[in-house]
Structures are given as structure tokens and as C-alpha cells.
Amino acid sequence: RVRNYETDTYGHVNQVNYLRYMQEAAIDASTAVRYDEATYLQMGSLWLIRETEIEYFHALKFGDSVEVATWVSDFRRVRSRRFYEMHLAGSGELVARASIDWVYLDRASQRPIAIPEAMIVAFAPEGPEALPPGERRDKFPEPPPPPPGAFTMRRRVEWRDVDSAGHVNNAVYLSYMEESAIEQSASIGWPMTRMRDDGFGMIARRHLFDYRHQAVLGDELDVTTYLSEPRRSSIIRNFIVARPNGEIVARSRSLYICVNLAKNMPMRIPQQVMEEFADVVAAPQGE
């Protein structure tokens, strides 16, 4: 059930919370086959997310209930892909779908280890051979070089950002990214309130996340964002989360749609917005 505190200024469930629903579903699914947190602690292992892709189709609101289905798609030596679908309870309308590529790690060394055969059997009781053939993992698409107006925000990892493994929770990276996009827009003269008062919003439709390293309490992170590939009513927003020394921690390629808030329908990105954001739009690849 959607809680009021999970919604944002548009009255929609904030995009970060869909990732949290997925995490809860994965934990419940693992617990259901007797691999709960205590078991993983005893085994000295854990799962960490390597890549996430999520697409949003329907905005959840306060009072809605959502059903989250999740299943394992494949197992590789140290990796497993899990799929998710969210449907509006009652109507069955598709709310979001996602996939997460998980990596199995030794808890002490933080290095990948082989997934135990017993665990594979627990998650795939019909046998691993009953699972569909594993899909090829495509490389994360390289973003275009940052334009002159690329915006960077520095964040120090706070206690509230880390999870039980002591790492920044994967959903928190999206919070960092969302905050950097909001701050960049405000620095150009387009705070969220102005967009809302003008009757439109830039709403996330799809995210592709690539997690490279783990950040921990006290780390300083630079969150850089800029735009690319503008279309009539959509644009790509690129995010790079890196340490001050340049080591990339996480990245995202995110599709945003310009939406008429009154009609809840896509609309053309206002020409004034495109003109004033020109310095933060990367040149097309090859130029």
C-alpha cells in the first residue's frame, strides 16, 4: 500500500520508491526459499546489484496498492538476473517493469564467488535447465562527453544512506541523481516550482543504472549530470557518480518525458526551456 510520505510534489510515488519496492520483493522471495539475511550472514556471503533497468508506465498515488511480482531469469557462475513487474491492485494495470543483475560476493573480501548449487536449486526447484537461456549482458552505453554546462554536486555519504551491508543503498544513488538534476535545473532558472506553475514536469520514464564500486559512510561523491539526445517531448539525462579522484562509482542513462501535468499526457518541451538549457546538452556523438 502506498504511504503518503512516499509521494512527491506531483502527488506521485517518488521514482526512488519503486526501487525500494523491488528490493523488498527480492528479500521476501529469497526468504521464501529459506535464504534470509541470517542465512547469508552465516554463509559469509551477500548479493549486490551490478545493473538495474526500470521502466515506468503508470504513476502510483497515495491510496493505491501495488502488487510486485519477481522471478529469477537465469544463473551464471557469479551472477543472476531477476525480473520484476508491478501491477495496480484491482485493475491489474502495468505500473512498472524492471530487471536487476545481481552479483554474488564473499562478504569479507567483497569479491565475486561461485553461486552454490544448493542455492540455485532452491530458487529454481525444477532445475536450472528449466530456466530460459540466459540473456547476453550488453555493455552499458558510453555517454557522450560532458558539455560546458555539465553540473556537478558534491555529496558526503551520510548514515541514513547506507544499508545493512554498510554500503550506499542502490536506491539512494537515484536520490543523489534526482537531487543533482533538480539543482542543475534551479541553477538555470527552472526550479521545480516554476515548471509546476507553468503546467509541466520532466518525468522519468526509464533508467539504466550501472554500479561500478561501493561507497560507504563518510565517502565524498561528485554527482555530475547533463543532457543529450533531445527530441520533441523527451530527452536523455546522463548521470555520473564518482569519487573526487575520478573513479566512477555509478552511472545512469535516464529517459525523461515532458508531461502536461493537468492532462497527464506528453507534450512538446517548451522552446524557452530548450534554449535556456542549451549549454547543458551534449553535442551529438561524432560531432
N, C-alpha and C positions, 0 to 999 in steps of 0.2 A: 504494500500500500504506500502510495506517495505521501511523504510527510511535507508539511508546509515549508519547513526550513530547507528542503531540497530544491525549491524553485528559485528562479532568478527574477530580475526586474521585468521580464516579459511575461511572467507568470508560468513559464515552462520549467520543467525539471532541468537543472543545470547539466550541461553535457558531461561534466565530470562524474555525476552520479550514475550514469548508465554504466560506466566502467566499474563503479563500486558494486552495482547490482550483479554484474558479471563475476566479479571476484567472489562475492558471497555464494553465487550459484556453484562456482567451481569448488569452493571449500566444502559446501554441502554435498556435492557429487562425490568428492573424494572421501568424505566421512562416511557416506552411504556404503562404500565398499571397504570400510574399516581402515582407511588411511587418513586418520585425523592428525591434528597438529602434534599430539603427544607421540603418535607412532613415528612421525617424521623426525621428531627430536631424538627418540630412542635410536632410530636408524642413522642419525647424524647426517641427514640429507634434507634438501628442500627444492622446491620448484621456483624458478624465476622466469619472468616474462622477457622474451627476446624481441618479439614483434607483435604488434596489435593492429588490426584493421577493423574499423567500425563504421557503419553507415546508418544514418538516422532517416526514418521515413515519417514518423508521427511524433509530435511534441506531447509528452505527458504533462499533465497538470495536477495540481493539488486535488485530492479526492479520487484520482484514478487508481486502479490497481493493475499491475503488470505481471504477466506470467513469463518466467525466464526458463527457457529450455536450454540444456547444454549437453554435448556429447563429444566423445573423443573421436577424431577423424583418423589419426594414424600414430604410429610409434616409429621412431628411428632410434639409433643407438643411444643418443643422449637427449633427444628432443621429441616432443609430442605436440600435435596441433589439436586444439579444442575449438569447436564451433558453438555459437550462441544464437538464439533467436528470442526476441521479446515480443509478446503479443498483448494487446489490450484485453484485460479480463472482461468477459461478457461478449464483446463483439468479435474478438479474435483478430482484429486489425493488426497488421505487422507494424511494430514500433521501431525496431532496430534489428540489425543482424551484424554479427562480428565473428572474427576468428582471432585466436591468440596462439602464438607459437611459444611453448614453454620449454625451458632447458632444465634438466635435472642436475643438481650440483651437490658436491660434498660440502657440508655446512662449514667445516673448519677451514678447508683450503679455498673454498669458493670456486673450485674448478669443476667442469663437467665430468660426470661419471656415467657409466652404463646403467640404463634403467633395468631393475631386477625383473627377471622373467615372471616371478610371482605377482609383481605389481601389474605387469601387462595383462596377465590372466584375470586379475581382479577387475580391471577396467574393461576388459574385452573377454567376458566369460565364454563366448562362442569360439574364442581363439583369435589370435592376431590376424590369421589368414582370412577371417571373416570380415575384417575391416577393408574398406575400399583402398585401392592403391594410393600410397602417399603422394600428395601433390608436390611438384617441384617448388622449392622456395626461391622466388625471384629476388634479385638483389634490390635493395632499397634504391629508388631512383635518385641519382645525384641532382641536387638542387642547382639552379643557375647561380653564378657569382652574385654576392650581395650588391645592391645598388648603393649610390652615395647616401641615400636617406635611410638605410637599414638602421633599425632601432635596437639598442642593447640595454637590458635592465639587469642589474646585479641583485642576486638574492642569496642570503645566507640560510642554509638548511636549519629549520627550527625543529624543536622536539615534536611538535604536532605533525610534522611532515613524514616522520619515519614510522615504519611498521614493526611487527614483532621480530622480523629478521634483522632489524637495525638499519635498513636501507630506506631511502626515499620511496614511498609507495608509488607504483606506476601511475595511478590516477592523479597524484599530486603534480607530476610533471605537466599534465594537461592544465592544471590550475595555474602553474607558473606561466605556461604558454598563453593561456587566456588573459592573464593579467598583463603580460607584455604587449599583447595586441591592443588591449584597452588603453594602456598607457601611450602606446605609439599613436593611436587614433586621436587621443586627447591632446597630444603634443602638436598635432597638425591643426587643431581647432575643431575636431569632431569627437567630443566626448559622447559616451553612450546616451546621455540625456538629450543631446542635440539631435542625434539620429532618431531617438524615440519620438521627440517632439515633432520631427519632420515626417513621422509616419512610416519609417522603415528601419530595418535592422539587418545586420550581416549575421546570418545563422549558419552554424556548422552543419554540413551535410555528410561529410566523410573525413575521417582521419586515418592516416597510415603512420604508425609510430615505429621507430627503430631505437631500441635501447642498447647502448654500447657498453656502458660502465655503470657501476653503482655509486651513488652519492650517499653520504652518511651525515650524521648530526655535526653541525659546525662547518661543513664544506661551504665554500663560496662558489656560486654558479653564475655565469653570464648567459642570459636568455636573449637571443637575437631573433628578430622577426622582420620579414619583408614580404612583398607581394610579387606574383608573377602570373603570366598567362591570363590576363583579363579577358572576359567575354561579356556578352550583353548583360547578363544578370548573375554572373559567377566570377570568382577569382580564386587563385591558389594562394594560400598563405603558408610560407615556409618558416619553420622554427628550428633553431639550433641551440641546444643547451650544452654549454661547455665550461670546463674549468678555466680559470684565468690564464693558465699556461697553454690553452688552445685545445686540450684533449676533449673530444666530443663525448658527452655523456648520453644524450638522447637527441633524436631529431623527429620532426613530423612534417609530412606533406598533407595539408588540410584544404579541403574544398569548402568554400563559403558561398552561400547564396544570398542575394539581396532580396528581402521579403517585405511586401506591403503588410504592415502589422494589422491593419484594420481588416483586410481581406484574407490574410494568411496565405498569400499567393506570391510567387516570384515576380519581381519587377525589374526593370532596367536600372542598373546602377546610375544614380544621378550624375550628370555630366560634371557638375561642380565638384563632386567627390572625386571623380577620376582625375580632374585637373589638379586638385589640391594634393592628391596622393601621388602625383607623377614621379616625385623623387624617390619614392619607396617601392616602385615597381621595377623589377629586374628586366633588363633587356632580353629579348627572345634569344634562346640558345643559338649560337652560330653567328650572332651579330657582334 
